Amino acid sequence: MTSKKPPRSLVISLIHRHPSFPGKSQCKQSVTAWLLLFSMLLGHSAQAPAAEKGVSNDAIRMGGVMDLEGRSKGLGQGMSAGIEAALKGVAIQHRKLEFTVLNDSYNPEKTIQATRQLVDSGVFLVAGNVGTPTAKVSLPILRKQAIPAVGFFTGAGLLRTSEQTNIINYRASYAQEITAVIQGALEHDIDASAVCAYVQNDAYGMAGIQGIINAIQGRKGSQKIIQPLEKLLHMPGENPPRNGIGPVGVYQRNTYLARPGYTSIKQWEKKQGTHCRLVVTVGAYTSVAKFIGYARYKQEDWLFSAVSFTGAENFKTALKEMNIDGGVIMTQVVPQLHSNLEIVKDARLALGANFNSVSLEGYIVGRLIIHGLEHIDGMPTRQRFIDALLGKSFDLGGLKMNFRDDNQGSDLVTLTILRSEGWQPMQHGDWTNIR
């Protein structure tokens, strides 16, 4: 709070009351000197830097924008639960950590409104936001206000560019996830020309397409599919007509209709005289599950993969509803749930029945926030928080974080395969068995 200067008459009165003040008979220079001293002291007090927004004497206020009520609510609820579990009971410099979550139903228009609401309320940082199309509209708002964006639940490249100086990522990118599964396929005699995709028709899905291009670049059979992939990747607008262009089927965000995307892939097979062997999916759990269920109903023998954003537990439940308990690979960017790493054991204990891959990621993001705040020297500021993480490497409960070269702490990617008992670590021989 800015201090108001007292009236000049009050300053003069205080000077006259001071026992060491000389009599009126002395020169006016003494009065002038005292007035100058008081003016300097009062002016310095008035110009003292105020606390950073979101920081008070007893709390540091943070927020997040997630899908809590829409068709991807399992992701938002999981991330929220994980972050809240990590922050619970923690105090930094005698300040408790408060975390407010607003719903956007995975709808970018609602994301804008909710992000502005958090900004107007004066949060210190925003963490755990779910989704790529939602991040695409929230990041410019946060960047303009120099608000840190921490641990967003997306592996899109738009959060991993050099100009994004206010972004701290925990997770590996979608490109890394897709590269991991495609490399495994190529090593087991699946040609690049036999890689197809089913993706959400927005920035999230296109991040997946870019990942496919990166993974197959220069590989045998890649030439015939990279050109159409590049074409649909660069189509402008929201939800452009991308079906019927390449080895890709698309669906509109927050919808479940699988037939158009399936038909698009079948048209490509017929036109090229080829057969898809691996279908890389990049979408929401129910939409992807319904597509896989439809393809199985049509008796396709495709092998399917999904990225971590699909949400392991929700995805498994959705697949079960389609009577599918195998033939699906899923990449993960968190340690295995049965891991003995300290941070995983802490998360299991803190989350109880809510412990899963998504909530574990939220918990890791929460611990990452705590680490940054704990390593601030002096009053917490947004820039000091960012400086406490970027350029550093450290251990987070046994999980290695490395921000020395970029704004992404972890490159961890593991492959899991769906079995009747759930997602299990994928073994070398599984490629042969599932084919």
Secondary structure, DSSP 8 states (H G I E B T S, - for coil): -------HHHHHHHHHHSTT---TTS-HHHHHHHHHHHHHHHHHHHTS----TTB-SSEEEEEEEE-SSSTTHHHHHHHHHHHHHHHTT-EETTEEEEEEEEE-TT-HHHHHHHHHHHHHHT-S-EE--B-HHHHHHHHHHHHHTT--EE--B---GGGSSTT-TTEEB-S--HHHHHHHHHHHHHHTT--GGGEEEEEESSHHHHHHHHHHHHHHTTSTT-HHHHHHHHHHHT--SSS---TTSSSEEEE-TT----HHHHHHHHHHHHHHT---SEEEEES-HHHHHHHHHHHHHTT---EEEE-GGG-HHHHHHHHHHTT--SSEEEEESS--TT---HHHHHHHHHHGGG-SHHHHHHHHHHHHHHHHHHT--SS--HHHHHHTTTT-EEEETTEEEE-SSSSB-----EEEEEETTEEEE--TTHHHHH-
